[in-house]
Amino acid sequence: MPSQGTKGKKRGYIVPVGGAENKKGDRPILVKFARLAGGADARLVVIPTASELDDTGDRYAEIFEDLQVEAVDVLQIEDREDAFKDEYLQILEGATGVFLTGGNQLRLSTILGGTPLAQLLRRLNADGVHIGGTSAGAAIIPEHMIAGGASGSTPRADGVILAPGLGLTNSVVIDQHFRQRDRIGRLLTAVSFNPFAIGIGLDEDTAAFIGPDNVFEVVGTGAATIIDPTHLDYSSMDSARPGEPVSLIGLKMHVLAEGGRYDINNRVAIAPKKEPVES
């Protein structure tokens, strides 16, 4: 469950990114995240645990430093013991923003799950610290994490593997590299297991900036696909055998490009503002 936080404080933004975000040029997603965290006063922490590449954390640190934030620390958490270190917890306590890199989300969950560091991330976000993650770092953000599953557009009884996530929110389930890896079938499957959470599928170079009011804005060059199961009338998930397609009746789907917004609490999609077209 998400942390209740300190009374009187607003939750920080939650920023899942669909992966492969623009890291050169105008870098709109990373720029917006850095500004949100305080701009020149931002104190950012990068957690590259999902990646097995040695330079992942340093690459993101260089990007954020180039954006002229106040400070960037990289926490090289490579095993569960690292997630108990007091010095790492103290660095996190001073952060205004935390960014989880891509890689393998099961590596993230098995190393961080149930540790003081994971508990601190939940509390900090509840108390106003902004937490973002790309690819695997996006998938682990909710209470229920998509850990794997087959590509394809048809939901199937065994089409997705779910595991516990960080639990910053229990209102959504997130999938990433969405259109590029044809993952709508597994997101539909995940939502059909328990039609409570909204499914959000994020294309590459696309982010959802989820505010403390549970309204998010889409930023980036792709789109966010929202699966709303509120009025699901029928699901054959309970009777389908492994590998069989699943019937789902009554789902609602939205596709939102940059500037589109979605109210998670009220299940309302809001179109982007139209810019005047020059003739």
N, C-alpha and C positions, 0 to 999 in steps of 0.2 A: 504494500500500500504506500502511496506517496506520503512523505512526512507532513505533519500538520504545521510545522514551522513555529516561529515566534509570533505571538499575538500582536497584531498591528502592522506586520510587515507583509508586503506583497511578494508573491512568488516571482522568481526571475523568469525570463524567457526560456523556452525550450526550443532548440533549433536543430531539427534533423535535416540532413543534407543527403541527396540521393547518390552521392559519390561523384568522382571525376569533376569536382568543381573547378572553375577557372582560377588558376593560381598565378596567372601572368596578366599583364595589361590592367584593365580596370577592376578585376576581381570583385564583382559586386557583392557576392555572398559573404566573403571573408571581411571585406570592408565594412559591411553593415553590421556584422557580428562584433568587430572591433569597436566600432562607434557605439554600439549598444552597451558594450561593457565599460565605456568611459572614454573612448578615444585616446587622447594624449595622457589621460589619467588611468587608462586601463591596465590592470595587472592580470595577465593571462597565464593560465597553466595548460600545457599540452600534455595529454596522456596518450602515448603511442602504443599502448599494450597490445592492441589487436594486430599490429603489424610485426612481422618477424624481420623486417629490414632495419638495419642499424641506424640509418640516417633519416627515418621518417619524422621523428620528433624534431630533429634539428632543421629539417626543411620547412616545417610549419613555423618554427620559432623564427627563422629568417624572414618568412613572409610577414608575420605579425610585427617583427621589429622594423621591417621596411615600411609598415603602415604607421610607424612612429608612436606605438603605445609606450606606456611608462616602463613596463617590465614583462618579460616572458620567461617562465620556468618550464622545463621539460622534466616530467617525472618518469624515469625509466623503471616502470614496474614490470618486472619480468617473471615474478613468481608470487605466490600468495604472501610469503613472508614480507615482501616489499610493501604490500598494502596495509601492513601493521606498523610501519616505521613512523615514529613520532615526528621526525624531521619533514617527512612528506605531508603528514597531516597538518603541520604548522604552516607549510607553504600554501596548502589549499585554503586554510583559514583566511589568508590574506588576499585571495583571488577575487576579482570582480567578474571573471569569465573563465570557463573551463571548456576545452575542446578535445574531443575524443577522435582519434584518427581512424582510418579504415583498416581493413585487414580481415581477421576471422572473428566473428562475434562470439563463437563458442570459446575461443581463447580469452576474450574479454570477460565473459560471464564466469568461466571456471576459475579465473585468477582473482577477479574482483568480488564475485558474489559472496555475500555474508561477511565481508571484511569491514573493519572500521572506516576504511576509505570509501567504500560504497555507501555506508550509512551517512558519512559526512557529506558526500555529494548530494544525497537526498535532502538533508537538512539545509545545506547551503542554498540549493535551488529554491526550497520553500521560503528561505529568508531573503531572497532577492538576487542571488548570484545566477548569471545567465550560463546555461550549459548547452553546448552544441556538439554535434557529432556527425561525421560523414561516413557513408557506406555502413560498415559494421558498427561504427560509433553511433549511427542513427538508429539501427535496428535494435540496439540494446536499451535505448532510452525508455520505452514503456515498461509496464509491469509484465506484459506478455511479449516475448521476443520471437520473431521468426528466425529460426536457426538454420533452416534449409528447406529444400523442396524442389520438385521438378518444375521446369519451365513449361509454358503452354497456357492457352487461354481458357481451358475447361477446368472447373473445380473438380477434384477427385478425392475420394475418401482418405487416401494416404498421400495427398498432394502437398502437405506441409509438415515441417517439424517445428514444434513450439518448445520454448524453454523459458525459464524465468529471466526477466530483464532487470534493469536497474530500478524500475518502479518510480520514475519521476512523475509519471502519469498513468492512470488506469483507464483513460478515456479513449485511447487510440491504440491501434496496432500499425506498425510502420514497415513498409518494404521499400527497397532501394534498387538503383539501376533498373527502374521499373519497365519502361518501354524497351530499353536496349536489350534486356534479357527476358522479355516476354513473361512477366511474373504475375499477370492478373489472375491466373487460375489459382495460384497458391495464396494470394491475398483473399480471394473469395472464399477459399477453403478455410483459412484462418478465421475470418469473420463469421462463417457459418457454424463453427464449433460452439460459439456462445455469442448470439447477436446482441451484444451490449456495446462493445467498443466500435468506434469508427475505424475503417481501414483507410490508410493513407499510403498510396503508392507514389514514390518520388522518382521522377526521371533524373538522369545524370545532370549535373550543373544546375540543380533546382533544390530549393530549400523551402521549408515551412517555418516561419517565425511565429511560434505559438506564444501569445501573450498571457499575462496572468489572468485575464478575463476569459481565457480559452477560445479566443478568436485568433486565427492565424492568417498571415499574408504570404502569398507565394512570391518567391524571388528567384530569378534565374532564367535560363534560356529554354528550359523544358516546361513540363506541366506536372501538376499534382492531380492524381486520380483519387477521388474520395468515394468510398463504398459505405453507404448508410444502410444498416440493417434494421432500422427502427420498425419498419412496417413489413418485415419478413413474414409472409403468410404461411409459407411451406418450405420445408427442407427435408430432403431424403437422406441426410447425413447419417441418421441413426440406423438406417437399414442398408446403406450401400456397403458393398464388400470392397476390400483393398483393390485399388486400381480402377474401380468403377467411377463413371462420372456422377456428379451430384446435381439434383434438381434444386433450384432456389427460385422462389416466386415472391415478388414484392420488394426486392432490393431497389434502392435508388443509387444512381451513379452520377457524379459530377466530374468534369475535367476542367481544371482551372489553370490558366497561364499566368504569367507575371502580373501582379497587381490584383489578382483575384483573392478573395478572402472567404473564410469559412468559419461560422460560429458553431463550435463543437457542442456547446450546451444546448442550443436551440435547434441544431441540425439544419442550419440555413446557409446556403451558398450565396455569395455576393459577387456580382460581376465586376471585372476591372473597369475603372473609369476610362471612357473612350477619349483618346487624344484626337484633336482635329487633324484631318488629313489635308496636307497642302496639295493644291492642284497644280 
